Amino acid sequence: MQFGIFTVSDVTTDPTTGRTPDDTERVRNILTIARHADEAGLDVFATGEHHNPPFVASSPTTMLGYLAGVTKNITLSTATTLITTNDPVRIAEEYAMLQVISDGRMDLMLGRGNTGPVYPWFGQDIRQGLPLAVENYALVRRLWEEEVVDWSGKFRTPLQGFTSTPRPLDGVPPFVWHGSIRTPEIAEQAAFYGDGFLHNAIFWPMSHTKQMVRYYRQRYEHHGHGRADQAIVGLGGQVFIRKDAQKARDEFRPYFDNAPVYGHGPSMEDFTRETPLTVGSPQQVIDRYGKFREEVGDYQRQLFLIDHAGLPLKTVLEQIDLLAEEVVPVLRREAESARPAHVPANPPTHAERVAAARAAGQVHTQTVAAGDHWTGKTAEDDLEAAQAATPAARPGAAFGL
């Protein structure tokens, strides 16, 4: 099982000192955090994508491309690549380039983001968010899988005889995750293609996560990619750890109380009860996260948010060490001891995907029929099931989230 960290790249004032880093310092700190995660032995570093203050991660492939050259083992990924407002041609090209530069030590997670104004900034209509996600990803797949593409759609200019460069490494595209918190159609999209599904439920109760993952698993099996329990699932979470639980709560409380995302809302105690946020000792984190597989089944990737809310760099690096030395080894051991032999332990590596493609005779000769992409439509029964899997009221609404 993979364990790693992700950043949302917020620039936030440290409430204990009043100091606010500038954008340059924050970017450089994120690079230091990623390198330290690699050195500590964590499996994944992922960055979000934002185009507005107070966030600085506006160019994930630039950041990850640099990290590919200065890290050795860690998988480089995204916590969101905006499939709705990025040009799908640029997504296909930039992530194929990252795949080549990193020698396949990467994947990416597609999402629609959480900032409404980003749509008009990039010439799109937020009301078309779901159709954009469907059409753009279908085009990305064709650009990766076909040497020469003729294409026309609703949201960008047509392509005639277009070849995306560079071609995917070894003729096999990167592994793709689809991230969504409350949209069953995105879980359906992931299931249709046999891609991974990551539920980054840092503001939601496990009961909701369980429903969304169950729906994805059911649809993964329906589309013929394997058994439901073999679907590739990831979860997001957030922790703050000290060896003494009370010291952890005392140290993190001012950051929680003043954070732009969840400060001035519910108490830290309420939030930790209702969401995956865990503030305490290593054993408390182990106890909490070790039970998640009882809710969602055996899963392949767990990411933690640890560098937000103005936490100083020194503290974040200490959090990485506590995760890598005291939490992850136990969680990994527990997960693997309980995992059935037929269930994947990890997302597929590039080497595994190349071997599978060669066995199927697909390397360098991949072509996809024009109709062999999901249109965004589901059968009526499927849509009813999807709607049933989504709470009528967003759990975080009571918290102003």
KEKE-3310 file (N, C-alpha, C; in steps of 0.2 Angstrom, whole numbers, plus 5000, padded with zeros to 4 digits):
npx = (5004:5002:5008:5008:5010:5001:5000:4991:4996:4994:4997:4999:4997:5007:4999:5005:5016:5014:5020:5021:5024:5032:5027:5038:5046:5036:5034:5047:5049:5039:5045:5056:5049:5044:5056:5061:5051:5054:5066:5064:5057:5043:5030:5023:5021:5011:5004:4992:4982:4981:4974:4974:4976:4975:4985:4999:5003:5002:5007:5008:5016:5028:5034:5034:5042:5054:5056:5057:5070:5078:5074:5073:5065:5052:5034:5028:5014:4998:4987:4976:4973:4967:4955:4944:4947:4959:4968:4965:4974:4986:4987:4988:5001:5010:5009:5014:5027:5031:5031:5040:5052:5053:5055:5044:5040:5028:5011:4994:4980:4964:4953:4939:4942:4940:4937:4926:4927:4938:4934:4928:4940:4947:4940:4929:4913:4906:4894:4895:4904:4904:4901:4913:4923:4921:4922:4934:4943:4941:4947:4960:4964:4963:4973:4984:4983:4982:4992:4989:4977:4961:4948:4933:4924:4914:4919:4932:4943:4943:4953:4964:4973:4982:4996:5001:5015:5028:5027:5019:5029:5037:5026:5015:5002:5002:4996:4980:4971:4954:4947:4935:4923:4909:4902:4894:4895:4908:4915:4909:4915:4928:4927:4922:4933:4942:4951:4959:4951:4950:4945:4945:4942:4943:4935:4924:4912:4916:4906:4900:4911:4912:4900:4903:4914:4910:4900:4909:4916:4907:4903:4915:4917:4905:4909:4918:4932:4937:4935:4925:4932:4944:4946:4955:4958:4960:4962:4960:4967:4970:4982:4990:5003:5011:5022:5016:5000:4992:5000:5001:4988:4987:4997:4993:4981:4980:4983:4973:4961:4963:4964:4961:4953:4946:4945:4937:4925:4918:4923:4939:4938:4925:4927:4937:4930:4920:4927:4941:4952:4965:4972:4984:4993:5005:5000:4986:4983:4986:4977:4965:4966:4969:4957:4950:4950:4940:4929:4929:4934:4949:4962:4973:4980:4985:4984:4991:4987:4998:5004:4998:4989:4998:5008:5025:5040:5049:5041:5033:5042:5046:5033:5033:5043:5038:5027:5033:5042:5035:5021:5017:5024:5018:5004:5005:5010:4999:4989:4993:4994:4981:4976:4968:4974:4971:4969:4975:4990:4995:4993:4995:5011:5022:5030:5023:5011:5016:5020:5008:5002:5010:5008:4995:4996:4997:5006:5013:5004:4992:4975:4959:4942:4931:4919:4922:4923:4918:4902:4897:4885:4873:4865:4847:4844:4857:4860:4851:4855:4868:4864:4857:4868:4874:4873:4859:4861:4875:4887:4897:4891:4885:4896:4899:4906)
npy = (4994:5011:5026:5043:5061:5076:5093:5108:5120:5132:5149:5155:5165:5162:5159:5159:5167:5178:5179:5179:5169:5174:5171:5165:5160:5150:5142:5136:5130:5120:5112:5108:5101:5090:5084:5080:5071:5061:5057:5052:5041:5040:5036:5044:5060:5073:5087:5101:5110:5127:5143:5156:5167:5162:5153:5144:5134:5134:5128:5113:5103:5109:5110:5097:5091:5097:5091:5078:5077:5078:5069:5052:5040:5042:5043:5055:5065:5073:5082:5088:5090:5101:5097:5103:5116:5117:5116:5101:5096:5102:5096:5082:5083:5089:5080:5069:5073:5075:5061:5055:5062:5059:5045:5037:5038:5043:5049:5055:5065:5069:5082:5094:5105:5118:5131:5142:5154:5151:5146:5156:5163:5156:5155:5147:5139:5137:5130:5120:5111:5097:5091:5096:5090:5077:5077:5083:5073:5062:5066:5068:5055:5049:5057:5052:5038:5037:5039:5049:5061:5065:5076:5083:5093:5100:5110:5115:5120:5111:5097:5091:5079:5078:5076:5072:5077:5075:5057:5045:5037:5023:5019:5019:5026:5038:5032:5036:5045:5049:5062:5066:5073:5073:5069:5058:5055:5057:5047:5036:5039:5036:5023:5018:5019:5011:5017:5024:5029:5043:5048:5062:5066:5077:5085:5078:5066:5049:5040:5046:5045:5031:5028:5034:5027:5014:5014:5017:5006:4996:5000:4999:4985:4982:4987:4978:4977:4970:4962:4970:4973:4974:4986:5002:5012:5027:5037:5053:5062:5070:5075:5079:5076:5072:5065:5065:5066:5076:5087:5088:5092:5104:5111:5112:5118:5133:5134:5127:5135:5147:5145:5148:5139:5131:5137:5147:5141:5126:5118:5111:5098:5094:5094:5084:5074:5072:5072:5065:5072:5070:5073:5070:5057:5046:5033:5035:5040:5029:5020:5026:5028:5015:5008:5012:5004:4995:5001:5005:4995:4986:4996:5006:5018:5031:5047:5061:5077:5089:5101:5114:5129:5138:5132:5130:5127:5119:5112:5105:5096:5088:5082:5074:5065:5059:5052:5044:5036:5031:5029:5025:5013:5004:5005:5000:4987:4982:4983:4976:4963:4960:4960:4952:4940:4942:4955:4971:4978:4990:5005:5002:5001:5010:5000:4989:4992:4993:4980:4974:4980:4975:4962:4962:4966:4980:4990:5004:5003:5007:5011:5019:5017:5028:5029:5023:5029:5036:5044:5052:5049:5039:5023:5024:5017:5016:5030:5033:5025:5032:5044:5041:5037:5049:5061:5071:5083:5092:5086:5095:5107:5111:5116:5127:5124)
npz = (5000:4996:5004:5007:5005:5002:4995:4996:4994:5000:5005:5021:5035:5050:5064:5077:5076:5068:5056:5038:5024:5009:4991:4984:4994:4999:4988:4987:4999:4998:4989:4996:5006:4998:4994:5006:5010:5001:5005:5017:5015:5011:5000:4990:4983:4981:4972:4972:4961:4958:4953:4959:4973:4990:4985:4978:4969:4953:4942:4941:4933:4931:4944:4947:4937:4940:4953:4949:4945:4956:4966:4971:4973:4976:4971:4959:4959:4956:4966:4961:4944:4934:4924:4918:4915:4909:4894:4885:4876:4880:4893:4889:4883:4892:4903:4897:4894:4907:4912:4903:4908:4921:4920:4921:4934:4940:4941:4939:4945:4940:4941:4945:4953:4966:4965:4959:4951:4943:4931:4921:4920:4912:4901:4901:4906:4921:4923:4914:4919:4922:4908:4902:4909:4905:4890:4889:4895:4887:4875:4879:4882:4869:4862:4869:4866:4852:4837:4827:4827:4823:4827:4834:4844:4858:4865:4862:4848:4833:4829:4817:4809:4820:4830:4846:4856:4868:4863:4874:4887:4882:4875:4883:4891:4906:4922:4928:4940:4946:4954:4966:4977:4979:4967:4958:4945:4941:4948:4941:4928:4931:4934:4921:4913:4919:4928:4942:4957:4968:4984:4991:5006:5015:5022:5025:5032:5036:5032:5021:5012:5011:5004:4991:4987:4987:4976:4965:4965:4962:4949:4943:4942:4935:4922:4918:4922:4932:4948:4960:4972:4968:4962:4960:4973:4982:4996:5004:5018:5034:5046:5062:5072:5087:5099:5111:5115:5120:5119:5105:5102:5109:5102:5089:5089:5088:5075:5068:5073:5066:5053:5036:5029:5038:5050:5063:5063:5066:5082:5085:5091:5087:5073:5071:5075:5065:5053:5043:5050:5061:5076:5087:5095:5088:5089:5090:5077:5070:5074:5070:5056:5052:5053:5042:5031:5034:5032:5018:5011:5006:5001:4990:4991:5002:5006:5015:5021:5027:5028:5029:5033:5039:5046:5051:5041:5048:5057:5048:5042:5053:5055:5044:5047:5058:5053:5043:5051:5062:5060:5047:5044:5053:5049:5035:5037:5044:5034:5024:5029:5030:5018:5004:4993:4979:4978:4972:4979:4977:4967:4949:4943:4931:4924:4926:4919:4906:4904:4904:4893:4883:4884:4879:4867:4864:4864:4857:4846:4849:4846:4846:4844:4838:4845:4857:4870:4885:4886:4896:4900:4909:4912:4917:4929:4934:4936:4946:4956:4958:4963:4974:4981:4986:4998:5002:5008:5010:5021:5026:5026:5038:5044:5038:5026)
capx = (5000:5006:5007:5011:5008:4999:4999:4986:5000:4992:5001:4994:5000:5007:4995:5009:5021:5011:5024:5018:5029:5030:5026:5044:5047:5032:5036:5054:5047:5035:5050:5060:5045:5044:5062:5062:5047:5057:5072:5061:5054:5036:5029:5020:5021:5006:5003:4986:4983:4976:4976:4972:4979:4982:4988:5005:5004:4999:5010:5011:5021:5035:5036:5035:5047:5060:5057:5059:5077:5081:5071:5075:5060:5045:5030:5026:5008:4994:4981:4971:4975:4961:4953:4939:4949:4965:4967:4966:4980:4991:4987:4991:5008:5014:5010:5018:5033:5033:5032:5047:5057:5053:5055:5038:5039:5023:5004:4990:4973:4960:4948:4936:4944:4935:4937:4921:4929:4943:4931:4928:4946:4950:4936:4924:4907:4905:4888:4897:4909:4904:4902:4920:4927:4919:4924:4942:4947:4940:4952:4967:4965:4964:4979:4989:4983:4983:4997:4986:4970:4956:4944:4929:4919:4910:4923:4938:4943:4944:4960:4965:4979:4986:5000:5003:5021:5031:5023:5019:5034:5036:5020:5009:5000:5002:4990:4976:4966:4949:4946:4928:4920:4902:4899:4894:4897:4916:4916:4907:4920:4934:4925:4921:4940:4946:4956:4959:4946:4953:4940:4949:4936:4946:4930:4918:4912:4918:4900:4899:4916:4910:4895:4905:4919:4906:4897:4914:4918:4901:4903:4921:4915:4901:4912:4922:4939:4939:4931:4924:4937:4951:4946:4960:4955:4964:4959:4964:4966:4975:4985:4995:5006:5016:5022:5011:4993:4990:5005:4999:4982:4989:5001:4989:4974:4979:4983:4966:4957:4964:4965:4956:4949:4941:4945:4931:4919:4917:4928:4943:4935:4920:4930:4941:4925:4916:4931:4947:4957:4967:4977:4986:4999:5006:4995:4980:4983:4986:4970:4960:4967:4969:4950:4947:4948:4934:4923:4929:4938:4956:4963:4979:4984:4983:4988:4990:4988:5002:5009:4994:4987:5003:5013:5032:5043:5052:5036:5031:5047:5045:5028:5035:5047:5034:5023:5038:5045:5031:5014:5017:5026:5012:4998:5007:5010:4992:4985:4996:4992:4974:4974:4967:4980:4969:4968:4981:4992:4997:4992:5000:5017:5023:5033:5017:5007:5020:5020:5001:5000:5013:5004:4989:4998:4994:5011:5014:4999:4985:4970:4953:4937:4928:4913:4924:4924:4912:4899:4895:4878:4873:4858:4843:4845:4864:4860:4847:4860:4873:4860:4856:4875:4876:4869:4855:4864:4882:4889:4901:4887:4884:4902:4901:4912)
capy = (5000:5017:5031:5049:5068:5081:5100:5113:5126:5139:5154:5157:5167:5158:5163:5160:5172:5183:5179:5176:5168:5176:5166:5162:5155:5145:5137:5133:5126:5114:5108:5105:5096:5084:5080:5076:5065:5055:5054:5048:5034:5040:5033:5048:5067:5076:5094:5103:5116:5133:5149:5161:5168:5162:5147:5146:5129:5136:5125:5107:5099:5113:5108:5090:5090:5099:5086:5072:5077:5079:5064:5045:5035:5044:5044:5062:5065:5079:5081:5090:5093:5104:5094:5107:5123:5116:5113:5094:5095:5103:5091:5076:5084:5091:5075:5064:5075:5073:5054:5054:5065:5055:5038:5034:5038:5048:5048:5061:5065:5074:5085:5100:5110:5120:5138:5144:5159:5149:5144:5161:5166:5152:5155:5142:5141:5133:5126:5115:5108:5090:5090:5098:5084:5071:5078:5084:5067:5058:5069:5067:5048:5048:5060:5047:5032:5037:5043:5054:5062:5069:5076:5089:5093:5106:5115:5118:5120:5104:5094:5088:5076:5081:5071:5075:5075:5068:5051:5042:5033:5015:5018:5017:5033:5038:5030:5042:5045:5054:5064:5069:5072:5072:5069:5051:5054:5056:5040:5032:5040:5032:5015:5016:5018:5006:5021:5025:5034:5045:5052:5066:5068:5080:5089:5074:5060:5042:5037:5048:5042:5024:5027:5035:5022:5008:5015:5017:4999:4992:5002:4996:4978:4982:4988:4972:4978:4965:4962:4976:4974:4975:4993:5005:5017:5031:5042:5059:5063:5076:5073:5082:5071:5073:5058:5066:5068:5083:5092:5089:5096:5111:5115:5113:5122:5140:5134:5125:5140:5153:5143:5151:5134:5128:5141:5151:5137:5121:5117:5106:5092:5093:5093:5078:5068:5072:5071:5061:5075:5067:5077:5066:5053:5041:5027:5037:5040:5022:5017:5029:5026:5008:5006:5015:4999:4992:5005:5006:4989:4986:5002:5006:5024:5035:5053:5065:5084:5091:5107:5119:5133:5142:5128:5132:5122:5114:5107:5100:5091:5084:5078:5069:5060:5055:5048:5039:5032:5028:5028:5022:5006:5000:5005:4996:4980:4980:4983:4970:4957:4958:4960:4946:4939:4944:4962:4974:4981:4997:5006:4999:5005:5010:4994:4984:4994:4991:4973:4972:4982:4971:4955:4963:4968:4987:4995:5008:5002:5009:5015:5018:5018:5035:5028:5019:5033:5037:5050:5055:5046:5032:5020:5027:5014:5018:5037:5033:5023:5037:5049:5038:5037:5056:5064:5077:5089:5091:5086:5101:5113:5114:5119:5133:5122)
capz = (5000:4996:5009:5005:5007:4997:4997:4993:4992:5003:5009:5026:5041:5055:5069:5083:5076:5064:5050:5032:5019:5002:4987:4983:5000:5000:4983:4989:5005:4995:4985:5002:5009:4994:4994:5013:5010:4997:5009:5023:5012:5009:4993:4985:4984:4976:4972:4969:4955:4959:4949:4963:4980:4993:4983:4973:4964:4947:4937:4944:4929:4932:4950:4947:4933:4944:4958:4946:4944:4963:4970:4968:4973:4977:4965:4959:4957:4957:4970:4956:4938:4932:4918:4915:4912:4905:4887:4885:4872:4884:4898:4886:4881:4898:4907:4894:4895:4914:4912:4901:4912:4928:4918:4923:4941:4941:4939:4940:4947:4937:4945:4943:4957:4971:4964:4954:4946:4938:4924:4917:4919:4907:4895:4902:4910:4927:4922:4909:4922:4921:4901:4901:4912:4901:4884:4889:4896:4881:4870:4882:4880:4862:4861:4871:4863:4844:4834:4823:4829:4820:4832:4835:4850:4859:4870:4859:4841:4830:4827:4810:4808:4825:4834:4853:4858:4866:4864:4881:4888:4881:4871:4888:4895:4913:4926:4929:4945:4945:4961:4967:4983:4979:4960:4956:4938:4941:4950:4935:4923:4933:4933:4914:4910:4923:4931:4949:4960:4975:4987:4996:5010:5021:5025:5025:5036:5032:5029:5014:5008:5010:4999:4985:4985:4985:4970:4961:4965:4959:4942:4940:4941:4929:4916:4916:4923:4937:4954:4964:4977:4964:4959:4963:4977:4986:5001:5007:5025:5037:5053:5066:5076:5092:5103:5117:5111:5122:5116:5098:5102:5111:5097:5082:5090:5085:5067:5066:5074:5062:5046:5031:5026:5043:5056:5065:5062:5071:5086:5083:5093:5082:5066:5071:5076:5059:5047:5045:5053:5067:5080:5092:5095:5082:5089:5088:5070:5067:5076:5066:5049:5051:5052:5036:5026:5036:5029:5011:5008:5005:4996:4988:4992:5007:5006:5021:5021:5033:5027:5028:5039:5041:5049:5049:5038:5053:5060:5043:5041:5059:5054:5039:5050:5062:5048:5040:5056:5068:5058:5040:5044:5056:5044:5030:5039:5045:5028:5019:5033:5030:5011:5000:4988:4973:4978:4971:4985:4975:4960:4944:4941:4924:4922:4926:4914:4900:4903:4903:4887:4878:4883:4875:4860:4863:4864:4850:4841:4852:4843:4850:4840:4839:4850:4863:4875:4889:4884:4902:4901:4912:4912:4922:4935:4937:4939:4952:4961:4960:4967:4981:4985:4987:5003:5000:5011:5011:5028:5029:5026:5045:5047:5033:5022)
cpx = (5004:5004:5011:5008:5005:4999:4994:4990:4998:4997:4997:4999:5001:5004:4999:5014:5019:5015:5020:5023:5027:5029:5032:5046:5043:5033:5042:5053:5044:5040:5055:5056:5045:5050:5063:5057:5050:5063:5069:5058:5046:5035:5026:5020:5016:5005:4996:4988:4978:4979:4974:4975:4973:4986:4994:5006:5000:5001:5013:5016:5028:5038:5038:5041:5054:5061:5059:5067:5081:5078:5073:5069:5053:5041:5028:5019:5004:4988:4975:4975:4968:4959:4948:4942:4956:4964:4969:4973:4986:4992:4991:4999:5012:5015:5014:5025:5036:5035:5038:5053:5058:5054:5050:5036:5034:5016:5000:4983:4970:4955:4945:4938:4938:4934:4932:4924:4935:4940:4931:4935:4950:4945:4930:4918:4906:4899:4890:4903:4909:4905:4910:4924:4926:4923:4932:4945:4946:4946:4959:4968:4967:4971:4985:4989:4983:4988:4995:4979:4966:4950:4940:4925:4916:4914:4929:4938:4945:4951:4960:4972:4984:4990:5003:5010:5024:5026:5024:5025:5033:5029:5014:5008:5001:4996:4987:4971:4960:4947:4939:4926:4913:4898:4900:4897:4904:4918:4914:4912:4926:4933:4925:4928:4944:4952:4955:4954:4949:4947:4944:4944:4939:4941:4923:4918:4914:4911:4898:4905:4915:4905:4898:4910:4915:4903:4903:4916:4913:4902:4910:4920:4911:4904:4917:4930:4941:4934:4930:4930:4944:4951:4952:4958:4960:4960:4963:4963:4971:4976:4989:4997:5011:5016:5017:5005:4991:4994:5003:4993:4983:4993:4997:4983:4974:4979:4976:4961:4957:4965:4960:4951:4943:4941:4938:4925:4918:4923:4933:4941:4930:4922:4933:4936:4921:4920:4937:4953:4958:4972:4978:4992:4999:5001:4988:4978:4982:4979:4965:4960:4967:4962:4947:4945:4942:4928:4923:4932:4945:4958:4971:4984:4981:4987:4986:4991:4992:5005:5004:4993:4992:5008:5020:5035:5046:5047:5034:5036:5047:5039:5029:5039:5043:5030:5028:5040:5040:5024:5014:5019:5021:5006:4999:5007:5003:4988:4987:4994:4985:4971:4973:4972:4977:4968:4974:4983:4994:4994:4997:5006:5018:5026:5027:5012:5010:5019:5013:4999:5004:5010:4998:4990:4996:5000:5013:5009:4992:4981:4963:4948:4934:4922:4916:4927:4917:4909:4897:4888:4878:4866:4854:4844:4852:4864:4856:4851:4865:4870:4859:4863:4877:4871:4865:4858:4871:4884:4892:4897:4886:4890:4903:4906:4909)
cpy = (5006:5023:5038:5056:5072:5088:5103:5119:5132:5143:5157:5160:5162:5162:5163:5165:5178:5184:5176:5175:5172:5170:5162:5157:5149:5140:5133:5128:5119:5109:5104:5099:5089:5080:5077:5070:5059:5052:5050:5042:5034:5038:5039:5055:5070:5083:5096:5108:5121:5139:5156:5161:5165:5156:5148:5140:5130:5132:5118:5103:5103:5110:5101:5088:5092:5093:5079:5071:5077:5074:5057:5040:5037:5045:5051:5062:5072:5077:5084:5092:5095:5102:5098:5113:5123:5114:5106:5092:5096:5098:5084:5077:5085:5085:5069:5066:5073:5065:5052:5056:5061:5048:5034:5034:5044:5045:5055:5060:5070:5076:5091:5106:5113:5128:5140:5149:5157:5147:5150:5164:5162:5150:5149:5144:5135:5128:5120:5111:5100:5088:5091:5092:5078:5071:5079:5078:5062:5060:5067:5059:5046:5051:5055:5041:5031:5041:5049:5055:5067:5070:5083:5088:5099:5112:5118:5117:5113:5103:5090:5085:5078:5075:5075:5073:5078:5063:5048:5037:5026:5014:5017:5024:5032:5035:5036:5040:5050:5056:5068:5068:5070:5071:5062:5050:5054:5049:5035:5033:5036:5025:5013:5014:5013:5010:5021:5030:5036:5050:5056:5070:5071:5084:5085:5068:5054:5039:5039:5045:5035:5023:5028:5030:5015:5009:5014:5009:4995:4994:4999:4989:4977:4983:4983:4973:4973:4965:4969:4978:4974:4982:4997:5012:5020:5035:5047:5059:5069:5074:5079:5078:5074:5066:5059:5069:5075:5088:5093:5093:5103:5115:5116:5117:5129:5139:5132:5131:5146:5151:5145:5145:5132:5132:5145:5147:5132:5120:5111:5099:5090:5090:5086:5072:5067:5070:5067:5065:5072:5071:5073:5063:5049:5035:5029:5038:5033:5019:5020:5027:5019:5005:5008:5009:4994:4995:5005:5000:4991:4991:5002:5013:5028:5041:5058:5073:5086:5097:5113:5123:5137:5138:5129:5126:5116:5109:5102:5094:5086:5079:5072:5063:5056:5050:5042:5034:5028:5026:5023:5014:5001:4999:5000:4989:4978:4979:4977:4963:4955:4958:4954:4946:4942:4952:4966:4978:4988:4998:5003:5004:5005:5004:4989:4985:4992:4984:4970:4974:4977:4964:4956:4965:4975:4992:4998:5007:5003:5013:5014:5021:5025:5034:5025:5024:5035:5044:5054:5053:5040:5030:5023:5024:5016:5025:5037:5031:5028:5042:5047:5038:5044:5059:5070:5083:5088:5091:5092:5107:5116:5117:5125:5131:5121)
cpz = (5000:5001:5007:5007:5001:4999:4993:4991:4995:5006:5014:5032:5047:5061:5076:5083:5072:5057:5044:5027:5013:4997:4985:4988:5001:4994:4985:4995:5003:4992:4991:5005:5005:4994:5001:5013:5006:5001:5015:5021:5011:5002:4988:4988:4979:4977:4969:4963:4957:4955:4953:4970:4984:4991:4978:4968:4957:4941:4940:4940:4930:4938:4950:4943:4936:4949:4955:4945:4951:4968:4967:4968:4973:4971:4965:4956:4958:4962:4966:4950:4935:4925:4914:4912:4909:4898:4887:4881:4876:4890:4895:4885:4887:4902:4904:4895:4902:4915:4909:4905:4918:4926:4921:4930:4943:4939:4940:4942:4944:4942:4943:4947:4962:4970:4958:4949:4941:4931:4919:4915:4913:4901:4895:4906:4915:4926:4918:4912:4921:4913:4899:4903:4907:4894:4884:4890:4890:4876:4873:4881:4873:4860:4863:4868:4855:4842:4831:4825:4825:4825:4832:4841:4851:4862:4867:4851:4839:4829:4821:4809:4814:4829:4841:4854:4864:4867:4871:4881:4887:4877:4876:4891:4902:4916:4928:4935:4943:4952:4961:4974:4983:4972:4958:4949:4937:4943:4944:4929:4925:4932:4926:4911:4913:4927:4938:4951:4967:4978:4993:5001:5016:5025:5026:5030:5032:5029:5022:5009:5006:5004:4992:4982:4983:4978:4964:4960:4961:4951:4939:4938:4935:4923:4914:4917:4929:4943:4957:4969:4974:4961:4963:4966:4981:4990:5003:5014:5028:5044:5056:5071:5081:5096:5109:5114:5113:5119:5108:5098:5104:5105:5091:5083:5087:5077:5065:5067:5069:5055:5042:5029:5032:5049:5057:5063:5068:5076:5083:5085:5088:5075:5066:5072:5069:5053:5048:5048:5060:5070:5086:5092:5089:5083:5088:5081:5067:5069:5072:5059:5047:5051:5046:5031:5028:5033:5021:5007:5008:4999:4995:4989:4997:5007:5012:5019:5028:5033:5026:5034:5042:5045:5047:5046:5043:5055:5055:5042:5047:5058:5049:5042:5055:5058:5046:5045:5060:5065:5052:5041:5047:5051:5038:5031:5041:5039:5024:5023:5032:5022:5007:4995:4981:4972:4977:4978:4983:4968:4955:4943:4933:4921:4921:4920:4907:4899:4901:4895:4881:4878:4879:4868:4858:4863:4857:4845:4844:4848:4846:4845:4842:4845:4856:4868:4879:4887:4890:4904:4905:4912:4918:4929:4939:4940:4945:4958:4963:4964:4974:4985:4987:4992:5000:5002:5012:5018:5030:5029:5033:5047:5042:5028:5015)
residu = (MET:GLN:PHE:GLY:ILE:PHE:THR:VAL:SER:ASP:VAL:THR:THR:ASP:PRO:THR:THR:GLY:ARG:THR:PRO:ASP:ASP:THR:GLU:ARG:VAL:ARG:ASN:ILE:LEU:THR:ILE:ALA:ARG:HIS:ALA:ASP:GLU:ALA:GLY:LEU:ASP:VAL:PHE:ALA:THR:GLY:GLU:HIS:HIS:ASN:PRO:PRO:PHE:VAL:ALA:SER:SER:PRO:THR:THR:MET:LEU:GLY:TYR:LEU:ALA:GLY:VAL:THR:LYS:ASN:ILE:THR:LEU:SER:THR:ALA:THR:THR:LEU:ILE:THR:THR:ASN:ASP:PRO:VAL:ARG:ILE:ALA:GLU:GLU:TYR:ALA:MET:LEU:GLN:VAL:ILE:SER:ASP:GLY:ARG:MET:ASP:LEU:MET:LEU:GLY:ARG:GLY:ASN:THR:GLY:PRO:VAL:TYR:PRO:TRP:PHE:GLY:GLN:ASP:ILE:ARG:GLN:GLY:LEU:PRO:LEU:ALA:VAL:GLU:ASN:TYR:ALA:LEU:VAL:ARG:ARG:LEU:TRP:GLU:GLU:GLU:VAL:VAL:ASP:TRP:SER:GLY:LYS:PHE:ARG:THR:PRO:LEU:GLN:GLY:PHE:THR:SER:THR:PRO:ARG:PRO:LEU:ASP:GLY:VAL:PRO:PRO:PHE:VAL:TRP:HIS:GLY:SER:ILE:ARG:THR:PRO:GLU:ILE:ALA:GLU:GLN:ALA:ALA:PHE:TYR:GLY:ASP:GLY:PHE:LEU:HIS:ASN:ALA:ILE:PHE:TRP:PRO:MET:SER:HIS:THR:LYS:GLN:MET:VAL:ARG:TYR:TYR:ARG:GLN:ARG:TYR:GLU:HIS:HIS:GLY:HIS:GLY:ARG:ALA:ASP:GLN:ALA:ILE:VAL:GLY:LEU:GLY:GLY:GLN:VAL:PHE:ILE:ARG:LYS:ASP:ALA:GLN:LYS:ALA:ARG:ASP:GLU:PHE:ARG:PRO:TYR:PHE:ASP:ASN:ALA:PRO:VAL:TYR:GLY:HIS:GLY:PRO:SER:MET:GLU:ASP:PHE:THR:ARG:GLU:THR:PRO:LEU:THR:VAL:GLY:SER:PRO:GLN:GLN:VAL:ILE:ASP:ARG:TYR:GLY:LYS:PHE:ARG:GLU:GLU:VAL:GLY:ASP:TYR:GLN:ARG:GLN:LEU:PHE:LEU:ILE:ASP:HIS:ALA:GLY:LEU:PRO:LEU:LYS:THR:VAL:LEU:GLU:GLN:ILE:ASP:LEU:LEU:ALA:GLU:GLU:VAL:VAL:PRO:VAL:LEU:ARG:ARG:GLU:ALA:GLU:SER:ALA:ARG:PRO:ALA:HIS:VAL:PRO:ALA:ASN:PRO:PRO:THR:HIS:ALA:GLU:ARG:VAL:ALA:ALA:ALA:ARG:ALA:ALA:GLY:GLN:VAL:HIS:THR:GLN:THR:VAL:ALA:ALA:GLY:ASP:HIS:TRP:THR:GLY:LYS:THR:ALA:GLU:ASP:ASP:LEU:GLU:ALA:ALA:GLN:ALA:ALA:THR:PRO:ALA:ALA:ARG:PRO:GLY:ALA:ALA:PHE:GLY:LEU)
# end
